[in-house]
Amino acid sequence: MGLLDNLKAKLGPAKDKVSGLAQQHEDKIQHGLDRAAQTVDKRTKGKYSDRIESSTGKAKGAVDRFTHKNDPGPGGEGTTPPAGPPPTS
């Protein structure tokens, strides 16, 4: 087993635990992101509002994907996206 495989095997349970905690506290995480964005926007006096809003949206999307990755989708499968397009030969 290679070093990378060994690390993945050891980090798998930790990732599941963090995902579970994020699911439990998703509303607090979202609220924290909003408050942080408001604080930064206030301190920069609105100079970077568009960038702050964009970054906050991306962070919220990442949290949403992370917390709902194990939820069953419409077909009964997880919402994890497919690995990618098939290779062309």
MDTraj code that builds the backbone (N, CA, C; nanometers):
import mdtraj as md
import numpy as np

residues = "MET GLY LEU LEU ASP ASN LEU LYS ALA LYS LEU GLY PRO ALA LYS ASP LYS VAL SER GLY LEU ALA GLN GLN HIS GLU ASP LYS ILE GLN HIS GLY LEU ASP ARG ALA ALA GLN THR VAL ASP LYS ARG THR LYS GLY LYS TYR SER ASP ARG ILE GLU SER SER THR GLY LYS ALA LYS GLY ALA VAL ASP ARG PHE THR HIS LYS ASN ASP PRO GLY PRO GLY GLY GLU GLY THR THR PRO PRO ALA GLY PRO PRO PRO THR SER".split()
xyz = np.array([
    [0.0848, -0.1172, 0.0000],
    [0.0000, 0.0000, 0.0000],
    [0.0896, 0.1238, 0.0000],
    [0.0598, 0.2170, -0.0840],
    [0.1393, 0.3381, -0.0948],
    [0.1084, 0.4374, 0.0161],
    [0.1906, 0.5362, 0.0260],
    [0.1751, 0.6382, 0.1295],
    [0.0414, 0.7104, 0.1163],
    [0.0033, 0.7452, -0.0057],
    [-0.1219, 0.8165, -0.0266],
    [-0.2419, 0.7299, 0.0113],
    [-0.2386, 0.6031, -0.0244],
    [-0.3474, 0.5128, 0.0124],
    [-0.3571, 0.4995, 0.1640],
    [-0.2424, 0.4929, 0.2286],
    [-0.2387, 0.4811, 0.3735],
    [-0.3005, 0.6047, 0.4393],
    [-0.2662, 0.7229, 0.3894],
    [-0.3226, 0.8466, 0.4436],
    [-0.4729, 0.8542, 0.4215],
    [-0.5187, 0.8158, 0.3032],
    [-0.6616, 0.8178, 0.2743],
    [-0.7373, 0.7249, 0.3672],
    [-0.6811, 0.6078, 0.3939],
    [-0.7462, 0.5111, 0.4819],
    [-0.7577, 0.5649, 0.6241],
    [-0.6575, 0.6375, 0.6679],
    [-0.6591, 0.6909, 0.8042],
    [-0.7476, 0.8151, 0.8162],
    [-0.7590, 0.8936, 0.7107],
    [-0.8373, 1.0167, 0.7164],
    [-0.9852, 0.9957, 0.6844],
    [-1.0217, 0.8813, 0.6298],
    [-1.1608, 0.8545, 0.5943],
    [-1.2573, 0.8708, 0.7108],
    [-1.2317, 0.8049, 0.8259],
    [-1.3231, 0.8205, 0.9396],
    [-1.3313, 0.9639, 0.9913],
    [-1.2206, 1.0365, 0.9887],
    [-1.2211, 1.1755, 1.0347],
    [-1.3078, 1.2608, 0.9423],
    [-1.2996, 1.2358, 0.8132],
    [-1.3799, 1.3122, 0.7172],
    [-1.5285, 1.2879, 0.7412],
    [-1.5650, 1.1630, 0.7683],
    [-1.7051, 1.1311, 0.7951],
    [-1.7535, 1.1999, 0.9228],
    [-1.6688, 1.2032, 1.0250],
    [-1.7058, 1.2668, 1.1505],
    [-1.7246, 1.4176, 1.1319],
    [-1.6336, 1.4804, 1.0584],
    [-1.6443, 1.6245, 1.0335],
    [-1.7693, 1.6539, 0.9519],
    [-1.7991, 1.5688, 0.8558],
    [-1.9191, 1.5876, 0.7743],
    [-2.0442, 1.5802, 0.8613],
    [-2.0464, 1.4855, 0.9535],
    [-2.1607, 1.4730, 1.0440],
    [-2.1769, 1.5951, 1.1328],
    [-2.0661, 1.6449, 1.1852],
    [-2.0719, 1.7655, 1.2683],
    [-2.1171, 1.8867, 1.1873],
    [-2.0702, 1.8954, 1.0640],
    [-2.1112, 2.0070, 0.9778],
    [-2.2603, 1.9993, 0.9481],
    [-2.3143, 1.8775, 0.9324],
    [-2.4576, 1.8633, 0.9087],
    [-2.5371, 1.9095, 1.0307],
    [-2.4875, 1.8782, 1.1491],
    [-2.5578, 1.9177, 1.2710],
    [-2.5564, 2.0684, 1.2910],
    [-2.4490, 2.1340, 1.2521],
    [-2.4321, 2.2757, 1.2809],
    [-2.4300, 2.3622, 1.1550],
    [-2.4954, 2.3163, 1.0506],
    [-2.4923, 2.3891, 0.9239],
    [-2.5461, 2.5313, 0.9374],
    [-2.6532, 2.5490, 1.0125],
    [-2.7101, 2.6831, 1.0276],
    [-2.6135, 2.7775, 1.0989],
    [-2.5400, 2.7269, 1.1968],
    [-2.4420, 2.8095, 1.2676],
    [-2.3250, 2.8456, 1.1768],
    [-2.2845, 2.7524, 1.0913],
    [-2.1759, 2.7785, 0.9973],
    [-2.2172, 2.8865, 0.8985],
    [-2.3380, 2.8735, 0.8437],
    [-2.3881, 2.9721, 0.7476],
    [-2.3986, 3.1106, 0.8126],
    [-2.4472, 3.1134, 0.9367],
    [-2.4593, 3.2404, 1.0093],
    [-2.3208, 3.3013, 1.0332],
    [-2.2237, 3.2178, 1.0676],
    [-2.0873, 3.2657, 1.0893],
    [-2.0260, 3.3232, 0.9632],
    [-2.0516, 3.2594, 0.8505],
    [-2.0016, 3.3121, 0.7234],
    [-2.0626, 3.4485, 0.6932],
    [-2.1932, 3.4622, 0.7190],
    [-2.2594, 3.5909, 0.6960],
    [-2.2014, 3.7000, 0.7857],
    [-2.1823, 3.6677, 0.9124],
    [-2.1291, 3.7669, 1.0057],
    [-1.9863, 3.8066, 0.9690],
    [-1.9059, 3.7085, 0.9299],
    [-1.7684, 3.7394, 0.8901],
    [-1.7683, 3.8292, 0.7667],
    [-1.8549, 3.7993, 0.6708],
    [-1.8625, 3.8808, 0.5492],
    [-1.9051, 4.0238, 0.5826],
    [-2.0028, 4.0371, 0.6713],
    [-2.0484, 4.1713, 0.7099],
    [-1.9374, 4.2489, 0.7800],
    [-1.8635, 4.1819, 0.8662],
    [-1.7550, 4.2483, 0.9389],
    [-1.6458, 4.2950, 0.8438],
    [-1.6058, 4.2087, 0.7519],
    [-1.5012, 4.2458, 0.6563],
    [-1.5498, 4.3586, 0.5665],
    [-1.6743, 4.3506, 0.5223],
    [-1.7295, 4.4549, 0.4357],
    [-1.7340, 4.5892, 0.5089],
    [-1.7700, 4.5851, 0.6357],
    [-1.7760, 4.7084, 0.7141],
    [-1.6367, 4.7684, 0.7334],
    [-1.5393, 4.6836, 0.7618],
    [-1.4039, 4.7339, 0.7859],
    [-1.3366, 4.7846, 0.6593],
    [-1.3750, 4.7302, 0.5455],
    [-1.3185, 4.7784, 0.4194],
    [-1.4047, 4.8892, 0.3594],
    [-1.5082, 4.9290, 0.4330],
    [-1.5990, 5.0377, 0.3929],
    [-1.6639, 5.0128, 0.2566],
    [-1.6983, 4.8874, 0.2314],
    [-1.7700, 4.8519, 0.1100],
    [-1.6856, 4.8479, -0.0157],
    [-1.5554, 4.8666, -0.0024],
    [-1.4689, 4.8728, -0.1195],
    [-1.4654, 4.7401, -0.1958],
    [-1.4762, 4.6290, -0.1241],
    [-1.4669, 4.4969, -0.1868],
    [-1.5970, 4.4179, -0.1739],
    [-1.7082, 4.4846, -0.1693],
    [-1.8373, 4.4195, -0.1469],
    [-1.8664, 4.3081, -0.2460],
    [-1.8406, 4.3334, -0.3739],
    [-1.8702, 4.2319, -0.4749],
    [-1.7838, 4.1074, -0.4561],
    [-1.6583, 4.1252, -0.4225],
    [-1.5691, 4.0112, -0.4016],
    [-1.6060, 3.9355, -0.2743],
    [-1.6424, 4.0084, -0.1709],
    [-1.6820, 3.9455, -0.0451],
    [-1.8088, 3.8640, -0.0659],
    [-1.9050, 3.9200, -0.1374],
    [-2.0302, 3.8503, -0.1643],
    [-2.0059, 3.7240, -0.2464],
    [-1.9212, 3.7350, -0.3465],
    [-1.8892, 3.6199, -0.4304],
    [-1.8207, 3.5099, -0.3492],
    [-1.7253, 3.5479, -0.2690],
    [-1.6518, 3.4506, -0.1880],
    [-1.7417, 3.3852, -0.0848],
    [-1.8299, 3.4625, -0.0247],
    [-1.9227, 3.4076, 0.0736],
    [-2.0159, 3.3068, 0.0075],
    [-2.0621, 3.3384, -0.1110],
    [-2.1481, 3.2449, -0.1845],
    [-2.0760, 3.1150, -0.2166],
    [-1.9501, 3.1248, -0.2559],
    [-1.8726, 3.0047, -0.2856],
    [-1.8498, 2.9221, -0.1601],
    [-1.8214, 2.9883, -0.0483],
    [-1.8004, 2.9176, 0.0778],
    [-1.9278, 2.8472, 0.1225],
    [-2.0416, 2.9148, 0.1083],
    [-2.1689, 2.8531, 0.1450],
    [-2.2001, 2.7341, 0.0547],
    [-2.1678, 2.7465, -0.0720],
    [-2.1887, 2.6344, -0.1640],
    [-2.1020, 2.5148, -0.1272],
    [-1.9795, 2.5414, -0.0878],
    [-1.8894, 2.4336, -0.0474],
    [-1.9398, 2.3653, 0.0787],
    [-1.9877, 2.4434, 0.1733],
    [-2.0429, 2.3856, 0.2964],
    [-2.1655, 2.3022, 0.2628],
    [-2.2489, 2.3526, 0.1749],
    [-2.3698, 2.2798, 0.1354],
    [-2.3351, 2.1473, 0.0686],
    [-2.2385, 2.1493, -0.0222],
    [-2.1971, 2.0247, -0.0875],
    [-2.1387, 1.9268, 0.0131],
    [-2.0604, 1.9774, 0.1049],
    [-1.9949, 1.8921, 0.2045],
    [-2.0959, 1.8292, 0.2993],
    [-2.1950, 1.9064, 0.3420],
    [-2.2912, 1.8544, 0.4392],
    [-2.3967, 1.7648, 0.3769],
    [-2.4239, 1.7795, 0.2499],
    [-2.5301, 1.7009, 0.1869],
    [-2.4777, 1.5960, 0.0906],
    [-2.3505, 1.5637, 0.0951],
    [-2.2947, 1.4696, -0.0014],
    [-2.3476, 1.3287, 0.0169],
    [-2.3937, 1.2920, 0.1358],
    [-2.4433, 1.1567, 0.1600],
    [-2.5943, 1.1463, 0.1541],
    [-2.6647, 1.2577, 0.1301],
    [-2.8098, 1.2537, 0.1210],
    [-2.8509, 1.1850, -0.0089],
    [-2.9556, 1.1035, -0.0039],
    [-3.0002, 1.0395, -0.1272],
    [-3.0611, 1.1414, -0.2226],
    [-3.0275, 1.1278, -0.3471],
    [-3.0821, 1.2164, -0.4496],
    [-3.2143, 1.1633, -0.4995],
    [-3.2663, 1.2171, -0.6089],
    [-3.3952, 1.1738, -0.6607],
    [-3.3958, 1.0288, -0.7042],
    [-3.2831, 0.9755, -0.7474],
    [-3.2768, 0.8368, -0.7911],
    [-3.2392, 0.7418, -0.6788],
    [-3.2313, 0.7905, -0.5557],
    [-3.1948, 0.7068, -0.4439],
    [-3.0445, 0.6960, -0.4245],
    [-2.9691, 0.7645, -0.5066],
    [-2.8241, 0.7615, -0.4956],
    [-2.7772, 0.8899, -0.4291],
    [-2.6527, 0.8916, -0.3855],
    [-2.5950, 1.0115, -0.3257],
    [-2.5834, 1.1214, -0.4297],
    [-2.5650, 1.2424, -0.3842],
    [-2.5584, 1.3562, -0.4743],
    [-2.4145, 1.3858, -0.5179],
    [-2.3216, 1.2948, -0.4876],
    [-2.1844, 1.3144, -0.5296],
    [-2.1786, 1.3103, -0.6817],
    [-2.1182, 1.4104, -0.7449],
    [-2.1176, 1.4140, -0.8909],
    [-2.0339, 1.2997, -0.9479],
    [-2.0594, 1.2618, -1.0730],
    [-1.9804, 1.1550, -1.1337],
    [-1.8340, 1.1943, -1.1442],
    [-1.7481, 1.0949, -1.1627],
    [-1.6035, 1.1176, -1.1647],
    [-1.5614, 1.2100, -1.2781],
    [-1.6294, 1.2102, -1.3860],
    [-1.5945, 1.2961, -1.4972],
    [-1.6315, 1.2299, -1.6283],
    [-1.6050, 1.2970, -1.7384],
    [-1.6403, 1.2399, -1.8681],
    [-1.5514, 1.1184, -1.8978],
    [-1.6033, 1.0261, -1.9780],
    [-1.5221, 0.9094, -2.0124],
    [-1.4030, 0.9520, -2.0973],
    [-1.2925, 0.8808, -2.0843],
    [-1.1736, 0.9177, -2.1619],
    [-1.1980, 0.8954, -2.3116],
    [-1.1401, 0.9818, -2.3913],
    [-1.1513, 0.9677, -2.5364],
    [-1.0266, 0.8997, -2.5883],
    [-1.0470, 0.8068, -2.6812],
    [-0.9291, 0.7376, -2.7363],
    [-0.9333, 0.7324, -2.8852],
])
top = md.Topology()
chain = top.add_chain()
for i, resn in enumerate(residues, 1):
    res = top.add_residue(resn, chain, resSeq=i)
    for name in ("N", "CA", "C"):
        top.add_atom(name, md.element.get_by_symbol(name[0]), res)
traj = md.Trajectory(xyz[None], top)
